[in-house]
Structure formats: structure tokens, C-alpha cells
Amino acid sequence: MIQKQKIIELTILVAILAFAFYIAYIPHLDYPYPIHIDEWEHYGISQALLEKDGLGFVDPFFGERIIEDHHEVGYHLFLSQFRLFTGLSWLDIFRFLPAFVFVFTAFTAYIFGRRSNFGLEAAFFVALIPTTLRILGPSFLVPVTLGISLLPLLLFLLHYFDIGVVKVLPFLLFLSFLFLMHPPTGAAASMIAVIYAVMLALAKRKEVGWWRSPTLILAAALLSSLTIMLRYYPDVAQRMVTIGEAGSYNLPLVYGAFEKFGYVPLALFLLGIFFLAMRWKARDWSLVLSSVAFIGILLLFTQAYIGVSIMYDRAWMYLFLLMGIIAAFATREIYQRVHKYISRYIRKAPLLAVVLVLALMAASAFIGVKNRLEEPYYHIVSDSVYSDLVWIRENLDDSYQRAVVDPAIAIAFAPLSGKFIYASSTATQIILGKVLEVEEFFSEGGIDTEWLREKQIDIIYSQKLIENPDLEEVAEHIYILKR
């Protein structure tokens, strides 16, 4: 009987993991290239890191500075080494790896929940974490995607074990890696750890040696944060100065995120908060307060204009992970309570309880898939543009270094062609003056040879007609400056 239950559980788990893969893969069903501009940026940096074979490399987009120590170096090392060891193409990595990482996320949520008998539910509801262009998400190969896959393991350690001298070392290394890979995720993990430490201290304050585990957790959180605080102190200090200036944030605030997660999971999350709070256990309250903390980050930023923009942007992912886990707990509680209550009156109470749970999950899955299919993901390159850029990489030697292209596709041009760009319109790279120069150059038909020579541009890529006798068309849409 036990063996049969294990087989059934494993079968359901495999089905849920397959669902997680599919829902994360939806944006790539008919598009084989990176989607979000952040993906293209990480593509370029990881490729440059791998080709340079060292932590210092030339900025792969503009070629104007040496990047000695990127603040997300752990993530780029992961991608570059993954490319090296698997031999997969960069396009295959950015197309398929996000879905596999999300499968791992759902599995780690299962590991966390299984110990409290709601593992399958945890894997399912975590699989509903949305992906949007504004808040990113598991369909994109970005640092936060990898970060949220590791948070359930952190929760597993904090929720079920006392952190002693033996366990604190791997715990410290775990947190340090998160800081090196993605500082916002490291900060989020440390905040969760601090909440657990405080709640454990309050709950065990009358016990002998009550301070050991909370102290070790706090020490690990503090020491791991030094990996980013000491190395990038000027940047951290600058962000701290802007905490009270959230009102000047240049990106739009996030709207409709809870709707994309789903109203059924949202209702279950709220019910789960109630169930957990009523158990009056320190670790359950830690889970609740961690969720409240991320909600607080969002509210402070939007209502009081207090906070750090990157934490506002990424807090959605950490909150959705916790919401999925807590919604899963509520689902298990509903099953057990319904089963217990109606079994007094109905013989088939277990079946009815299962049907109720399945109805809740089916509704959540339907809305989740529908939302992903309707999300308006943009595409920076087409098949023809991709072919053109690969042609440039394969046919123009190193004597041709810098290109002028449509700023909207420039961020993809650099990693695909292997050439530097002059200007880009992406948020992290935009220099408005340069973008205006490029727009003027193309609006005049590309005739300003003097400007090209002044800016050391020798490649021109444009879908528009270029009429300049100083340029040679070496392939359709591709021109080089005559020498």
C-alpha cells in the first residue's frame, strides 16, 4: 500500500513538473531567441566572460571600458561555465534552460512542502509564478530566475532545522553565493533569515542555549552580506541615498501582477496566512512575516515613495514564491478540514475533498496558462535579422569593430555579431544624445561619412535604404565604410 502511494505521488509530481516546464516555456513556443532585453545583456556579458577566460573583459556592447568585477559575476560565471561544459549553443541555453530551472524551482518547493505533507501542492502553486515584461519571471533566463529556485532550499533549512555550528557553514556559503549571483536575491534571503532568527529567539528565549541558533543565523546573514557591501560599497551607498526618492523612479509601477498570479491562488494565500497564524508556531509565523515583509516593501515604495527600486521590482518574485507555498499549505488544510467535517455525514468524504481541491487547482492552472498565452512579449530580432547578424560575425574580420544600427535592436546586435555598437535604446544602456545622433543619421539616408569616421564606425546595418558612395554594401542591409 505504501509503495503504491509513493508511485502515485511520484507520478503526480512528474505531471506537475511537466506543467511547470510547459508554463515557463510558453514564450518560446514559437520563438527561439532571447526575449527580454535583460536576457540579451546577460547573453553578451556571459559570452564575453567565457571568451576572455577571466573575470576582466571588455564591455561587449560599446567596447569603451574594461569590466573588472561585475556585481552579478556569480550568475555570469554560472552561464559561461554551463555553456562550456554542456556544449549547447547560446540560443538553446536561453530558450530551454529557463524552463528547466523552473522545474527545479517547483521541485525545491516540493522538497520544502513535503516535510509538512503539502509537497505536491507546493510544487503546483509555485509553478504559477507569472512572467511579465515588467517584473520578469521564470520564463526569462535572468538572475532572479535562478535566485527563486534556491530560496525554497533556504526556507527548508530555516523552517525544519536548528542552525548549529555544523550547519551554519553551508548556510553561510549558500547566502554568499546568492549575493554574488544576484544581490537583490541575497538581500531577500538575508531578510528572511533575520525574520526566522528573531522569531526563534522570541519563541525559545526561556530555554537553555536559546540564543545559539538565532545568533548563528544572524551572523551568517551579516557575513554573507559583506560579500556585496565591501566590494561594491560606493554603489550600495548611492542606492541607500535614494531610498527616500522612490517617487522619481523612471519605470512605471507594476499593475495587475496579482491578477496574473491568479485570484484563486491569491485567495488561498490569504486563507493560508490565517491558518498558519492560528498554529502559533515561531517558524509558521516566520513564513507569514516574510510574506508581509515583501508586501511592505511594495507598499512603502508605491504609497510612501520609500525604498530601493531594484528591491521593489524583484520583491514581486520573492512574494509570489512565498504566496505559492502558503497557498499550497491552505489547500492541504482545506482538504483535511473538509474531509474531517463531512466524513461525519457522507461516506465518500475523501472523494469529495479531493474533487474540491482538484477544482481549485484546475481553475488556477487554466487561468495561469491563459495569462501566459496572452502576455504580449516583444521580439527584438526576427529570423532574417538573426541571419544577418550571424553573417556579420562570420564574414567581417576583426578590422571591423563598431556598428551603427537601429538602437532598438542594438542590444541583440552586439552578442550575435560580435561587434561593438555605438548606441542602444535599452534602459540600462541608453545615452539619449547618442540615440538621437543615430536616428538623425538614418533619417538622412546614412550620408554623413564624416560622422562615421569621427565616431570610428565602420559597419552600418539598416533595413532602410542607404545611399552613400563612401559605403559598400557587402550583403543585404549590411554596409561597410570604404577605406
JOJOQUI-V302346 format. One record per residue. N is the residue number from 0. RES is the residue in three letters. PHI is phi as a letter, one per 20 degrees, with the letter a starting at -180 (999 if undefined). OMEGA is omega in whole degrees, -180 to 180 (* if undefined). Layout:
((N & RES & PHI & OMEGA) (N & RES & PHI & OMEGA))
//
This chain:
((0 & MET & 999 & 179) (1 & ILE & f & 179) (2 & GLN & f & 179) (3 & LYS & f & 179) (4 & GLN & f & 179) (5 & LYS & f & 180) (6 & ILE & f & 179) (7 & ILE & f & 180) (8 & GLU & f & 180) (9 & LEU & f & 180) (10 & THR & f & 179) (11 & ILE & f & 179) (12 & LEU & f & 179) (13 & VAL & f & 179) (14 & ALA & f & 180) (15 & ILE & f & 179) (16 & LEU & f & 176) (17 & ALA & f & 176) (18 & PHE & f & 178) (19 & ALA & f & 179) (20 & PHE & f & -177) (21 & TYR & f & -175) (22 & ILE & f & 176) (23 & ALA & f & -176) (24 & TYR & e & -174) (25 & ILE & g & -179) (26 & PRO & f & -177) (27 & HIS & d & -178) (28 & LEU & g & -179) (29 & ASP & c & -178) (30 & TYR & b & -172) (31 & PRO & e & -174) (32 & TYR & d & 172) (33 & PRO & g & -174) (34 & ILE & d & -175) (35 & HIS & f & 180) (36 & ILE & g & 178) (37 & ASP & f & 178) (38 & GLU & f & 179) (39 & TRP & f & 180) (40 & GLU & f & 179) (41 & HIS & f & 174) (42 & TYR & g & -178) (43 & GLY & f & -178) (44 & ILE & f & -179) (45 & SER & f & 178) (46 & GLN & f & 179) (47 & ALA & f & 179) (48 & LEU & f & -180) (49 & LEU & f & -177) (50 & GLU & f & -180) (51 & LYS & e & 180) (52 & ASP & m & 179) (53 & GLY & a & -177) (54 & LEU & f & 177) (55 & GLY & d & -179) (56 & PHE & b & 179) (57 & VAL & f & 175) (58 & ASP & g & -173) (59 & PRO & f & -177) (60 & PHE & e & -177) (61 & PHE & d & 179) (62 & GLY & m & -173) (63 & GLU & d & -179) (64 & ARG & b & 176) (65 & ILE & e & 176) (66 & ILE & e & -176) (67 & GLU & e & -174) (68 & ASP & b & -179) (69 & HIS & f & -175) (70 & HIS & f & 175) (71 & GLU & d & -175) (72 & VAL & g & 179) (73 & GLY & f & 180) (74 & TYR & f & -179) (75 & HIS & f & 174) (76 & LEU & f & 178) (77 & PHE & g & -178) (78 & LEU & f & -177) (79 & SER & f & 178) (80 & GLN & f & 176) (81 & PHE & f & 177) (82 & ARG & f & -178) (83 & LEU & f & -174) (84 & PHE & f & -178) (85 & THR & e & -177) (86 & GLY & m & 179) (87 & LEU & f & 176) (88 & SER & f & 178) (89 & TRP & f & -180) (90 & LEU & f & 178) (91 & ASP & f & 179) (92 & ILE & f & -177) (93 & PHE & f & 179) (94 & ARG & e & -171) (95 & PHE & d & -174) (96 & LEU & f & 179) (97 & PRO & g & -179) (98 & ALA & f & 179) (99 & PHE & f & 176) (100 & VAL & f & -180) (101 & PHE & f & 172) (102 & VAL & g & 177) (103 & PHE & f & 178) (104 & THR & f & 179) (105 & ALA & f & -180) (106 & PHE & f & 179) (107 & THR & f & 174) (108 & ALA & f & 176) (109 & TYR & f & 179) (110 & ILE & g & 180) (111 & PHE & f & -175) (112 & GLY & f & -174) (113 & ARG & f & -179) (114 & ARG & f & 177) (115 & SER & d & 173) (116 & ASN & m & 171) (117 & PHE & c & -178) (118 & GLY & f & -179) (119 & LEU & f & 178) (120 & GLU & f & 179) (121 & ALA & f & 179) (122 & ALA & f & -178) (123 & PHE & f & -174) (124 & PHE & f & 174) (125 & VAL & f & 178) (126 & ALA & f & -180) (127 & LEU & e & 177) (128 & ILE & g & -174) (129 & PRO & f & 172) (130 & THR & c & 176) (131 & THR & c & 179) (132 & LEU & f & -176) (133 & ARG & e & -175) (134 & ILE & d & -176) (135 & LEU & m & -177) (136 & GLY & q & -171) (137 & PRO & f & 178) (138 & SER & e & -180) (139 & PHE & d & 179) (140 & LEU & e & -180) (141 & VAL & c & -175) (142 & PRO & g & -178) (143 & VAL & f & 177) (144 & THR & f & 177) (145 & LEU & f & -178) (146 & GLY & f & -178) (147 & ILE & f & 177) (148 & SER & f & -177) (149 & LEU & e & -177) (150 & LEU & f & 177) (151 & PRO & g & 177) (152 & LEU & f & 175) (153 & LEU & f & 178) (154 & LEU & f & 179) (155 & PHE & g & 179) (156 & LEU & f & -176) (157 & LEU & f & -171) (158 & HIS & e & -172) (159 & TYR & d & -176) (160 & PHE & c & 168) (161 & ASP & e & -179) (162 & ILE & e & 178) (163 & GLY & d & -178) (164 & VAL & f & -178) (165 & VAL & f & -175) (166 & LYS & f & -174) (167 & VAL & f & -180) (168 & LEU & f & 176) (169 & PRO & f & 178) (170 & PHE & f & 178) (171 & LEU & f & 179) (172 & LEU & f & 180) (173 & PHE & f & 179) (174 & LEU & f & -180) (175 & SER & f & 178) (176 & PHE & f & 179) (177 & LEU & f & 178) (178 & PHE & f & -180) (179 & LEU & f & -177) (180 & MET & e & -178) (181 & HIS & b & -175) (182 & PRO & g & 178) (183 & PRO & f & 178) (184 & THR & f & 175) (185 & GLY & f & 179) (186 & ALA & f & 179) (187 & ALA & f & 180) (188 & ALA & f & 179) (189 & SER & f & 178) (190 & MET & f & 177) (191 & ILE & f & -180) (192 & ALA & f & 179) (193 & VAL & f & 178) (194 & ILE & f & 178) (195 & TYR & f & -178) (196 & ALA & f & -179) (197 & VAL & f & -179) (198 & MET & f & 177) (199 & LEU & f & 179) (200 & ALA & f & 180) (201 & LEU & f & -177) (202 & ALA & f & -174) (203 & LYS & d & -173) (204 & ARG & f & -180) (205 & LYS & e & -180) (206 & GLU & e & 177) (207 & VAL & f & 179) (208 & GLY & m & -177) (209 & TRP & f & -172) (210 & TRP & e & -171) (211 & ARG & f & -177) (212 & SER & f & 177) (213 & PRO & g & -179) (214 & THR & f & 180) (215 & LEU & f & 178) (216 & ILE & f & 179) (217 & LEU & f & 179) (218 & ALA & f & 179) (219 & ALA & f & 179) (220 & ALA & f & -179) (221 & LEU & f & -177) (222 & LEU & f & -180) (223 & SER & f & 180) (224 & SER & f & 179) (225 & LEU & f & 178) (226 & THR & f & 179) (227 & ILE & d & -177) (228 & MET & f & -177) (229 & LEU & f & -176) (230 & ARG & f & -175) (231 & TYR & c & -176) (232 & TYR & g & -179) (233 & PRO & g & -179) (234 & ASP & f & 179) (235 & VAL & f & 180) (236 & ALA & f & 180) (237 & GLN & f & 179) (238 & ARG & f & 179) (239 & MET & f & 180) (240 & VAL & f & -176) (241 & THR & e & -177) (242 & ILE & g & -179) (243 & GLY & e & -176) (244 & GLU & d & -178) (245 & ALA & f & -179) (246 & GLY & f & -180) (247 & SER & e & -180) (248 & TYR & g & -172) (249 & ASN & e & 176) (250 & LEU & d & 179) (251 & PRO & f & 176) (252 & LEU & f & -176) (253 & VAL & e & 176) (254 & TYR & c & 175) (255 & GLY & n & -177) (256 & ALA & f & 180) (257 & PHE & f & 177) (258 & GLU & f & 180) (259 & LYS & f & 174) (260 & PHE & f & 177) (261 & GLY & o & -179) (262 & TYR & f & 178) (263 & VAL & f & 175) (264 & PRO & g & 178) (265 & LEU & f & 178) (266 & ALA & f & 179) (267 & LEU & f & 176) (268 & PHE & f & 180) (269 & LEU & f & 177) (270 & LEU & f & 179) (271 & GLY & f & 175) (272 & ILE & g & 180) (273 & PHE & f & -179) (274 & PHE & f & -179) (275 & LEU & f & -179) (276 & ALA & f & -178) (277 & MET & f & 180) (278 & ARG & f & 176) (279 & TRP & l & 174) (280 & LYS & d & -175) (281 & ALA & g & -177) (282 & ARG & f & 175) (283 & ASP & f & 178) (284 & TRP & f & 177) (285 & SER & f & 178) (286 & LEU & f & 179) (287 & VAL & f & -177) (288 & LEU & f & 175) (289 & SER & f & 177) (290 & SER & f & 180) (291 & VAL & f & -180) (292 & ALA & f & 180) (293 & PHE & f & 174) (294 & ILE & f & 177) (295 & GLY & f & 177) (296 & ILE & g & -180) (297 & LEU & f & -178) (298 & LEU & f & 179) (299 & LEU & f & -178) (300 & PHE & f & -174) (301 & THR & e & -174) (302 & GLN & d & -178) (303 & ALA & d & -180) (304 & TYR & l & 178) (305 & ILE & c & 177) (306 & GLY & q & 178) (307 & VAL & d & -172) (308 & SER & g & -177) (309 & ILE & f & 178) (310 & MET & f & 174) (311 & TYR & f & -178) (312 & ASP & f & -174) (313 & ARG & e & 180) (314 & ALA & g & 178) (315 & TRP & g & -178) (316 & MET & f & -179) (317 & TYR & f & 178) (318 & LEU & f & -179) (319 & PHE & f & 177) (320 & LEU & f & 179) (321 & LEU & f & 177) (322 & MET & f & 178) (323 & GLY & f & 180) (324 & ILE & f & -178) (325 & ILE & f & 175) (326 & ALA & f & 177) (327 & ALA & f & 177) (328 & PHE & f & 179) (329 & ALA & f & 180) (330 & THR & f & 177) (331 & ARG & f & 178) (332 & GLU & f & 178) (333 & ILE & f & 179) (334 & TYR & g & -177) (335 & GLN & f & -178) (336 & ARG & f & 177) (337 & VAL & f & 179) (338 & HIS & g & -178) (339 & LYS & f & -175) (340 & TYR & f & -173) (341 & ILE & e & 177) (342 & SER & f & 177) (343 & ARG & f & -173) (344 & TYR & d & -174) (345 & ILE & c & -178) (346 & ARG & f & -177) (347 & LYS & e & -180) (348 & ALA & g & 179) (349 & PRO & g & -179) (350 & LEU & f & 180) (351 & LEU & f & 178) (352 & ALA & f & 178) (353 & VAL & f & 180) (354 & VAL & f & 179) (355 & LEU & f & 180) (356 & VAL & f & 180) (357 & LEU & f & 178) (358 & ALA & f & 178) (359 & LEU & f & -178) (360 & MET & f & 180) (361 & ALA & f & 178) (362 & ALA & f & 179) (363 & SER & f & -179) (364 & ALA & f & -178) (365 & PHE & f & -180) (366 & ILE & f & -180) (367 & GLY & f & 180) (368 & VAL & f & 180) (369 & LYS & g & 180) (370 & ASN & f & -180) (371 & ARG & f & -179) (372 & LEU & f & -177) (373 & GLU & e & -179) (374 & GLU & f & -176) (375 & PRO & e & 178) (376 & TYR & f & 179) (377 & TYR & e & 179) (378 & HIS & c & -177) (379 & ILE & f & -179) (380 & VAL & c & 173) (381 & SER & d & 179) (382 & ASP & f & -178) (383 & SER & f & 178) (384 & VAL & f & 178) (385 & TYR & g & 180) (386 & SER & f & 179) (387 & ASP & f & -176) (388 & LEU & f & 176) (389 & VAL & f & 177) (390 & TRP & f & 179) (391 & ILE & f & 179) (392 & ARG & g & -173) (393 & GLU & e & -172) (394 & ASN & c & 178) (395 & LEU & d & -175) (396 & ASP & f & -174) (397 & ASP & f & 178) (398 & SER & f & 174) (399 & TYR & d & -168) (400 & GLN & d & -170) (401 & ARG & c & -177) (402 & ALA & c & 169) (403 & VAL & d & -176) (404 & VAL & b & 173) (405 & ASP & g & -177) (406 & PRO & g & -178) (407 & ALA & f & -180) (408 & ILE & d & -174) (409 & ALA & g & -177) (410 & ILE & f & 176) (411 & ALA & e & -179) (412 & PHE & g & -174) (413 & ALA & f & -178) (414 & PRO & f & -178) (415 & LEU & e & -176) (416 & SER & e & -176) (417 & GLY & m & 179) (418 & LYS & d & 178) (419 & PHE & f & 178) (420 & ILE & d & 178) (421 & TYR & e & -177) (422 & ALA & b & 178) (423 & SER & c & -179) (424 & SER & d & 179) (425 & THR & f & -170) (426 & ALA & g & -176) (427 & THR & e & -175) (428 & GLN & d & -170) (429 & ILE & f & 167) (430 & ILE & c & -168) (431 & LEU & g & -179) (432 & GLY & g & 179) (433 & LYS & f & 179) (434 & VAL & f & 179) (435 & LEU & f & 177) (436 & GLU & f & -179) (437 & VAL & f & 179) (438 & GLU & f & 178) (439 & GLU & f & -180) (440 & PHE & g & -179) (441 & PHE & f & 180) (442 & SER & f & 179) (443 & GLU & e & 177) (444 & GLY & n & 177) (445 & GLY & m & -174) (446 & ILE & e & -173) (447 & ASP & e & -179) (448 & THR & f & -180) (449 & GLU & g & 179) (450 & TRP & f & 179) (451 & LEU & f & -179) (452 & ARG & f & -180) (453 & GLU & f & -178) (454 & LYS & e & 179) (455 & GLN & l & 178) (456 & ILE & d & -179) (457 & ASP & c & 177) (458 & ILE & c & 177) (459 & ILE & c & 177) (460 & TYR & c & -176) (461 & SER & b & 175) (462 & GLN & f & 179) (463 & LYS & e & 179) (464 & LEU & f & 178) (465 & ILE & d & -179) (466 & GLU & c & -179) (467 & ASN & b & -177) (468 & PRO & f & 179) (469 & ASP & e & -180) (470 & LEU & d & 177) (471 & GLU & d & 178) (472 & GLU & e & -176) (473 & VAL & e & 175) (474 & ALA & a & -178) (475 & GLU & g & 179) (476 & HIS & m & -175) (477 & ILE & d & -179) (478 & TYR & c & 173) (479 & ILE & c & 180) (480 & LEU & f & -179) (481 & LYS & f & -177) (482 & ARG & d & *))
//
